[in-house]
Amino acid sequence: MFEIYDVVLIPLIMGIVEMFKKAGVNKKYLPFIALAIGIIIGVVYVAAMDWKQGVLVGMMLGLSASGLYSGAKSTMKSDD
């Protein structure tokens, strides 16, 4: 079951995606990578191999990590 402290997985996913970015992966694939990593973590770690719950939680984690990254990135950009 998803616990509130599992939210710390979102920055972890962001960090892994950042490693893919630094490795030269095309930026348009990064949200899909975040989603895939989120689903894997959701199924294996959060939901202990309960596929339905794991995919749902994993999608939430991956999409949150992707959105948080793009939101922080656009906030840090200067409109000058």
Secondary structure by P-SEA (a helix, b strand, c coil): ccccccccaaaaaaaaaaaaaaacccccaaaaaaaaaaaaaaaccccccaaaaaaaaaaaaaaaaaaaaaaaaaaacccc
